[in-house]
Amino acid sequence: MKLSERKFGELEGQVVTEFCLENDHGVRVRALDYGGIVTETWVPDAKGDFVNVSLGFATLDEYLAHSPYFGALVGRVAGRIGDARFELDGKTYQLEKNEGENILHGGPDNFSKRMWDAERLETADEIGVVFSLTSPDGDNGFPGNLDVRVTYTLNNANEWRIKYEAKSDAATVFNPTNHVYFNLTGDVEKLVLDQELQMRSSRFVALDAASIPTGELVDVTGTVFDFREPRALRDGATSEHPQNVIIKNGYDHAFVLEHEAGEPDARLVDPDSGRVVEMRTDCDSVVVYTGNQLSGKFAIDGVAVPKYAGVTMETQGLPDSMNHEGFGSAVIQKDELFESETVFTFKTL
């Protein structure tokens, strides 16, 4: 296995480095110390032909100019928090709004827009990079000085592993994710709608018109939200179900996961190329987003990025949990170690 690095750009006089993790089979994951952004993910099809299956830009300037969260670490809290506020230990915290009256992905200057410290990791079984930063008390309104470590590793089982760790000097909330968009065709002009998703989930989180959770967990039975058997993503884009229509025709919903030992929580397949990515996580939910708001305003390799150009599997606790009963807890207490892990495994049919 090989771990290499190159200069990707400069930000305010600081060099931005791109790390390349490559295993013995030629699978490659490239990531920046700016935003923890995964820029490329190279995997083979059933014939052995390699392409990049994740959306990303070729230059730092493009990442600075556009904010689709391609491949980025987001936090402190992934997703939206209604009215950009929550209560903790009897105190109300008002957060920095960056989407109307709400906060999205941790606020205007969230983890995806920060320089992370980076340390190489090389063992007999895996290679990787450890990204770390300190989010200060009051950062975008969140309490506590929070030390965060996120480790990306790649091994010869074609597993890209993301491990999250954090500790705060005061009670706070923390619910991170990685916002990688997959398109298993490797061609941004080919939409993901014919790719098939299967998930262990019988409930999803209903959203209001501002994409804020209503607090209702909806049974997927008899709807296009039922992925317990493989389903083409196109079903959500063409559905007249109010929950598909409300988010611009498609999916942008958290699905409650029902973990089964030894089995993937989700499986995305491109029938044409035979490429498969399986996801396993210890998180309570995964947000599936089909790029409904991509609109051709920016390009990848000269190609305007269309609606449905990629699909995310953003593993996390249920969104806006601090404002809804029965959604679990994003709270970490003072000096409590937060740990979570998600693994994407690349296979072929």
Rosetta blueprint (number, residue, H / E / L):
1 M L
2 K E
3 L E
4 S E
5 E E
6 R E
7 K E
8 F E
9 G E
10 E E
11 L E
12 E L
13 G L
14 Q E
15 V E
16 V E
17 T E
18 E E
19 F E
20 C E
21 L E
22 E E
23 N L
24 D L
25 H L
26 G L
27 V L
28 R E
29 V E
30 R E
31 A E
32 L E
33 D L
34 Y E
35 G L
36 G L
37 I L
38 V E
39 T E
40 E E
41 T E
42 W E
43 V E
44 P E
45 D L
46 A L
47 K L
48 G L
49 D L
50 F E
51 V E
52 N E
53 V L
54 S E
55 L L
56 G L
57 F L
58 A L
59 T L
60 L H
61 D H
62 E H
63 Y H
64 L H
65 A H
66 H L
67 S L
68 P L
69 Y L
70 F L
71 G L
72 A L
73 L E
74 V E
75 G L
76 R L
77 V E
78 A L
79 G L
80 R E
81 I E
82 G H
83 D H
84 A H
85 R E
86 F E
87 E E
88 L E
89 D L
90 G L
91 K E
92 T E
93 Y E
94 Q E
95 L L
96 E L
97 K L
98 N L
99 E E
100 G L
101 E L
102 N E
103 I E
104 L E
105 H L
106 G L
107 G L
108 P L
109 D L
110 N L
111 F H
112 S H
113 K H
114 R L
115 M E
116 W L
117 D E
118 A E
119 E E
120 R E
121 L E
122 E E
123 T L
124 A L
125 D L
126 E E
127 I E
128 G E
129 V E
130 V E
131 F E
132 S E
133 L E
134 T E
135 S E
136 P L
137 D L
138 G L
139 D H
140 N H
141 G H
142 F L
143 P L
144 G L
145 N L
146 L E
147 D E
148 V E
149 R E
150 V E
151 T E
152 Y E
153 T E
154 L E
155 N E
156 N L
157 A L
158 N L
159 E E
160 W E
161 R E
162 I E
163 K E
164 Y E
165 E E
166 A E
167 K E
168 S E
169 D L
170 A L
171 A L
172 T E
173 V E
174 F L
175 N E
176 P L
177 T E
178 N E
179 H L
180 V L
181 Y E
182 F E
183 N L
184 L L
185 T L
186 G L
187 D L
188 V L
189 E L
190 K L
191 L L
192 V H
193 L H
194 D H
195 Q L
196 E E
197 L E
198 Q E
199 M E
200 R L
201 S L
202 S L
203 R E
204 F E
205 V E
206 A E
207 L E
208 D L
209 A L
210 A L
211 S L
212 I L
213 P E
214 T E
215 G E
216 E E
217 L E
218 V E
219 D E
220 V L
221 T L
222 G L
223 T L
224 V L
225 F L
226 D L
227 F L
228 R L
229 E L
230 P L
231 R E
232 A E
233 L L
234 R H
235 D H
236 G H
237 A H
238 T H
239 S L
240 E L
241 H L
242 P H
243 Q H
244 N H
245 V H
246 I L
247 I L
248 K L
249 N L
250 G L
251 Y L
252 D E
253 H E
254 A E
255 F E
256 V E
257 L L
258 E L
259 H L
260 E L
261 A L
262 G L
263 E L
264 P L
265 D L
266 A E
267 R E
268 L E
269 V E
270 D L
271 P L
272 D L
273 S L
274 G L
275 R E
276 V E
277 V E
278 E E
279 M E
280 R E
281 T E
282 D L
283 C L
284 D L
285 S E
286 V E
287 V E
288 V E
289 Y E
290 T L
291 G L
292 N L
293 Q L
294 L L
295 S L
296 G L
297 K L
298 F L
299 A E
300 I E
301 D L
302 G L
303 V E
304 A E
305 V L
306 P L
307 K L
308 Y L
309 A L
310 G L
311 V E
312 T E
313 M E
314 E E
315 T E
316 Q E
317 G L
318 L L
319 P L
320 D L
321 S H
322 M H
323 N H
324 H L
325 E L
326 G L
327 F L
328 G L
329 S L
330 A L
331 V E
332 I E
333 Q L
334 K L
335 D L
336 E L
337 L L
338 F E
339 E E
340 S E
341 E E
342 T E
343 V E
344 F E
345 T E
346 F E
347 K E
348 T E
349 L L
